Amino acid sequence: MKYKLYAVISVCVALAIVVGSLLIFREEENARYHQHLEAEPKAACTHTDGSFCTHLPLLQVDTGGVDIPGKVYDGDFLHPTVTEDGKTEIRCRLQLTDNEGRNNHVADTPTVDSLAYINVRGRSSRNFDKPGYNLRLVTETDENNPQVMAGMDAHHEWILHGPYLDKSLVRNYMWYNIGGEIMGYAPNVRFCELMINGEYRGIYVLAENITAGENGARLSLSVDKKDNSFTGYLLRLDQGSANPLKNIDTFSVYSKRFPNTVDIVYPGASNLTPQIAENIRQDFSAFEKTVYSFDYDNDTYGYETMIDVESFVDYFILNEFTTNYDAGWLSTYVYKDLDGKFKMCIWDFNSACDNYQEQAIAPEGFIFQYCVWYTMLMKDETFNERILDRYAELRKTYLNEEYLQRYIDETIAYLGEAVTRNFDKWGYTFSDEHALLTPIERNFHSHEEAVAALKANIVTRGRWMDKNIHTLRQYSAESKVKKYNEHTD
């Protein structure tokens, strides 16, 4: 009996140490706002008239009955819908209601009331019945209209992610927040419930678009169109922009090391000149040429002089831990800010943790060593050792198994009855007839099943990485990198 008692005491002490270290780490490192933990409680409503009532911020969009352009049908991604006059976005009225201390209702006075432009966004998600949207807030005269949205810093550009493929509802919310604790910047997010033209559309995640902002909001980037100068810029690796000026042939594209397109996200089209685009192309190509040169690991000329190494390490760990393998090829954001070094920014975990539509992703194995830039970075023993050290550190804090399991449980508890409302609307997708994942056996028949699968994947993946993270050293083994290291000073 006493041995059982000792075991129980040991487990309790160990758990207390883990929880304590998490609390201390968070207090020292960051002030990231986690809505499910920090949102003020709402007083329960007593009305019995059946009117819509939610503790989440309520976002209402009125298009006057006009269909929102950007949808894709039958997988025809090259021809998303447009308006009758060929426009890719439409004007609408946007109202966000986020009352203090009480629930939110359709008829309440909105916290934010603005005109906006809206269009359907994404790639495969454009096919979904519940798509995501871009929002651009404007004034009556079409000027940008920055607004504080659900407590997030004022800006005019926002993203609405609709968890539809992700039946757990929590992937983007969870990993953006955890990424924001780990890295220098990750988009802030808030859960909300959405209505379009009075029709309930379910739970959405309102997110910051990755771009520059004023007064310290978002990324520290600026551009001067008059003298063709910039203090920073933001690039995306994906399918490219519809604006040819924004698509640039950097060294990795020109040399066929990257199969997709690099496009300039910031500066935007209104502040981008051909000269600025060319300057950005040359500047980023200089980094890529360094990475792919004999000097890639040189203390004086190598990659460490040009990148924030910790940012690239954290990006690797977050995306590998979640097997988020669009990253590095698609939905990949890299930026250069005021300190003059390149940094990575996480984006889109909708398919993470074995949630790809097309196929299952095994919790064993690593992929990022084959991704652009990382192909060379991981030939450096120092870079790989930093990954190993950082991973060991994060497994005690934000990637700790107990922490992540609790994070999911507490998030779902916070969503409460909104989960039921969401699946009253979209629950038909639990049927085999509307299954989204291939093969069909991967699909879930309830929200509870989806949550359990997410939690199990996190446990399995983490434990496999614990045992195998050291194998990353093979990619910097002398036998593999000799031909890259023949040059000496």
N, C-alpha and C positions, 0 to 999 in steps of 0.2 A: 504493500500500500504506500509506504513512504517513497518508494521509487517513482510511483505514479505521480505523487504529489510533487516531487522534485522536478519531474518532467513538465508538469503543468506550470510550475513557477518559472522554469527556464524559458518556456515558450512565451509566457507573459512578459518576462524581462526583455527578451529579444524583440518582441513586438513593440514594447514601449520605446526601446532604443531606436527602432526603425522609424516609428511615428514621430518621435522627438527630433530625429535628424532631419526628417522631411520638413517639419515646422520651422526649425532653425534655418535650414537652407533657403526656404522660401522667403523668410523674413529678411535674410541678408541679401539675397540676390535680386529680387524683382518685386514690382508692385502690380503684376498682371491681375486684371480683374476677371474672376471666374464667376459668371452670372449665377450658376447653380449654388454657389457657396455664399455669395455676397449680396444678391438681390434682396431688398427689404421685403419682409413678409407682407402679404396683402390681406386685408380684412375680408372674411368670407361674406359673399352676398346673400341677402335674404329674400330677394325678389323671386316670385314664382310665375312670372309671365312667360318664361321660356326664351327670353331674349339672350343673345349670345353674350357670353361672359368668360373672360380669361384673365389669369394672373400674369401671363406673358404679355410683352408689348404687342399691340395689335396694329398691323399695317394694312391700310386700305388703299387700293388703287382703283381709280375710276377712269376708264378710257372712253367713256361715252358709248360703250358697246362695240368699239372698233377692235378687231382682232389684233393681238400683239404680234408684230412680224418677227421672223427669225426661226420659226418652227421648221422642222425637217420631217418629211414623210417618206416612208419606204426606204430609209437609209440614203436618200439623195442629198448628201452633205454639201455638194457643190451648188445646190440651188435652194437655199433657205427661202422661206416666204418673205415677200416684201409687200408694201402697201400698193394700192392701185396706181399711185403716181411714182412707184419705184423706190420709196423711202425704206430704209432698214430699221427705223425706229419711229415711234409715235409719241405725241405729247399726251400727258395724262395729269390727273390730280392725285397727289400722294398725301396721305394723312397717317401720321404715326401717333398712337395714343399710348402713353406710358404713365399712368396716374401714380402719384405717391400714396402709398398706404392703402389703396383700394384697387379692386379689379378694373379691367378695361372693358368698355362696351362700345358698340357700333355708334351710338348716338352721343357719346362723350365728346367734350371739347378736345380736339387733338392737341398734342404736345408740339408736333411739327405739322405744318400745313404748307405745301409747296407745289408748284408745277414741276413736272419732271418729264424726261424722255425715258422710254422703256423699250427694251427689245429682249427677245429670248437669247440666251447665251449658252456656251458650252459646245461640245462636239456630239458624242453619242447621246448625251442627255437631252439634246434638242429633239430627239425621237420620243422622249418620255411624255406621258400624259401630264406629269407634274414636272415641268422643266424649271431651269434656273433663269434668272433675269439680270440684265444690267440696268442700273438706275442712274440717271444724271439729273440732279436737281437744278432748276433754273428759275429766274425771275420772269415777270410778265414780258420783259423785253429780251428774254433769252440769254441773260447774263448768268454766269455760274452763281448758285445760291447755296453756299456752304451752311450746313445745319448739323447740330449735335443730334446724333441718332442713338437713342437708348443708352445715353451716357458716353458714347464714343466720340472722340474729338471731331469737331466740325469739319465737314468736307462736302463736296458736291457729287462725288462718285462713290457708288455703293454696289455691292453684289448681293443678290438673293439666291442662296443655294437651297434647293428643295430636296431633302433626303427622300429618295424614291427607290433607287437601286439599293441604298443602304437602309435595310429594314430595321437596324438597331436605332437609327436616327441620330447617332452621336459621333460618328467618325470625324467629320470636319471640325465640329465644335471642340471635341476632346483634343485632337492632335494639334490644332491651331493654338489652343491655350497652352498645352504642354510645350509645344515648340516655342511659344512666346516666353516661357520660363527659361528654356534652355539656351535659345539663341538671342542675338541682339534685337531682332525684330521678327515678328510674325503677325499677320493681320488679326486685328481684334474682331471678335464675333459676339453676337447675341442671338439667342433663340427668340422667335416671334411667331405669331400666327397671322396668316395672310388671307385677305379677301380681295378678289378682283371683280369689280362691277357687282358687288354684293354677294358673290358666290364664295363660299368657304373653300380655301385651297390647302389648308393643312399647316403643319409645322414647317417653318423655314428657318434658315440660319442667315441672318443679316451680317454681312462681312465687309470689312474695309477692302477696297480695291488696292492692289499694290501700286503705289504711285507716290509722287511728292506731295507734301502738304505744307501749310503755313504754321508758324508758331510751334514748331516741333512735332506736328502731327505727321504720322507716316514716315517717309524716308527723307533724309536731308539732301535734296537734289535741287539744283536751280540751273536756269539757262538764260542767256542773253542773246536774243535773236538779232539785235542790232549789230553786235560785233562778232557774231558766230562763236560765242564762247559758252562753256558749261563748267559747272563745278561737280557734276556727277550725272550719271545716266542709268537707265534701267533697260535691260534686254530680256527677251523671252525666247526660249527654244521651243518651237512648236510648228504649226502648219503655216505660219507667216501671216502678214497683214494684207488686207485688200488694197492698202495704199502702197504702191511700189516703192515710194521714197523711204518707207519705214523698214523695208527688207534689205539687209546688208549681207554681202558675201564676205564674212570674216574668214580668217585663215583656215579654221576647221571645216568650213563649208567648201571653200575653194579647193582644199586638199582632199576632199571627199572623206574626211574623218567623222563628219556628222551628216546624217542622211536627211535631216529636216531643214527648217529655215530659222535663221536668227532675225528677229525683228526688234526695232526700237519701240519700247513702250513709253518711255519718258526720255526726252521731251515728246509731247504729243504733236499731232499734225499741225496745229496752229502755230507752234513755236519751233518747228523743225525746218531747217533750210538744207539744200543739197550740200552745202559746205559743212554744216554741223554733222549731218549724217556721215559724210566722208571722214571727218575728224574722229567720230566715234568708231567707225569701222577700222581705221588705222590704229587707234588706241587699243581697242580690244584685241585686234590681231597681233599687236606687239606682245600682249600677255600670252596669247595662244602660241606664238612662235617661241617664246621663252619656255613654255611648258614642253613643247615638242623638240627642244634643242638639246645638245650635249650639256648645256649649262643648267638644265632643269633643276638640279639639286645644289647648284653652286651658291655658297653663302653670299656672294657679292652680286651675282647676276640672276639667280634662280627665282623660282616661283614665290618663295617666302618674302621676297622684296615687293611683291605685287598683290598678294592676296591676304585676307584675314584668315589665317590657317584654321583658327578655332571654328569659324563659320563653316568652312568646307568640311571639317571633321564632324561637326554637329549635324550638318545636312546629310552626310553619309549615314551616320548612326540612326537618325530618325527615320529615314526612308528605308534603310535595310531592316531595322527592327520591325517596321510595319509592312515589309515587302511591298512598298509603294513604288512599283517599277515603271510607271510612266515617268517618274522623276528621273532627270538625267537625259531624257530624250524629248518628252512632251511636258507641257505645263511647268517648265523649268525657268526660274527667274534668277538672274544674277545682276548685281548692281554695283556701281562705284560711287561712293558718297564723299563727303567733305574730307575724310581722312586720306583719300586717294588710293584705298585698297579695295579690291573686289570682295564682295560678300554674296552669300547665297540666301535666298528667301524661300521658305516652304510654301507649297500650294497644292490643294486638291488631294484629299485623302479619301475621296468617295469610294475608290476601288481598293483601298488599302486593306491589310489584314484578310487576305483571301476573299476579296469581293469583286474581282474582275468578272465581267459578263462572259467573256469568251472562253475562259479556262480557269481551272483551279491553280492556285499558286502554292506549292509545297512550303512548309515552314522550315525546310532545310535548304541550305545553300546561300551563296552570295552572288550578286549580279553587278554591283556598282563598279567593280574593278574593270569592267568592260565599257563603262560609260565615258563619254567625251570628257577630257581633262583628267578625270580620275584614273584613266588608263595609265597616265604618266605620273600623277601624284603618288599612286600606290607603288610605283617602282622605287620610291624613296623610303628607306627603312625608318627614318625619323617620322615621316607622316603616318606610317602604319602603327608605330609605337604610340603616337598621340591618339590614334583611334582606340587602341587597346586600353590606354590609361583613362581616357574620357568615358569609354563605355563602362569600365569598372566603377567609375565615380557615379555615373547616372543610374546604374542598377541599384545604388543605395538610396537614390532620391526619386527623380521623376520617372524613371523606368523601373522602379521597384514594383515587383509583382503585386504586393498587397495594396500599394498606392493606386495602381492602375485599376485593379478590380473594384476598389472602393470608389474611385472616380466615376466609373461607369454606373455603379449602383446609385450613387448620390445624384448624378445627373438625371437619371431616369426618374428617381423619386421627385426631383424638382419639377420635371415636366408634368408629372401627375396626370390629371384628366385630359390634358392636351394630347397625350398619346392615344387615348381612346377616340377622341374626336378625329385625329389624323387618320386612324385606320377605319373609322366609320366611313371616311371619304375614299381611302385608297386601299382598304383591306382586300379588295377583290384580287390584288396582285399576289396574295398568298395562295391562290388557286393554281393548279398545274397548267391550266389553260392560259394563264397570263404570266407564267414563270419567265424570269428575266435572265437567270444564270444558266450557263451551259457547263456540263450536262444537267439535265433536269433534276437529278438527285441532289444537287447542291442547294436547291431552293428551300426556303423555310415556309412553314405554314402558320407561324404566329410570330409576334414581336418577341415573345419570350425565347423562342428558339433562336432567333437572330442574335439576341443579346448573349445567350449562352455560347453560341458559336464564336462570337467576337472575343469573349473572355477566354474561351479555351484556346483560340488561336494565339492570343497574346501570351498566355502561359507557355504553350508549346514552343513558340518562336523564341521567347526569352531564354528558356532553358536550353534550347539547342545552341543559341548564340553563346551562352555562358560556357558551354563545353567546346565550342569550335571557333570562337573569335580569334584565337591565337593563330589559326591557319592562314589568316591574312598576311602573315609574315612571308609566306611563300612567294607573294607577288613582288617582293623586294629582295628575294634571294639572289645571291651573286650569279648563280647559273642562269637566271632569267634576265638580269639587267646588265650583264657585262658589256653588251654591244652599245648600250646607252651611256656607259660611264667611262669610255676610253679616253675622253678629253680631260686633261689636267691643266692647271694654271702653270 
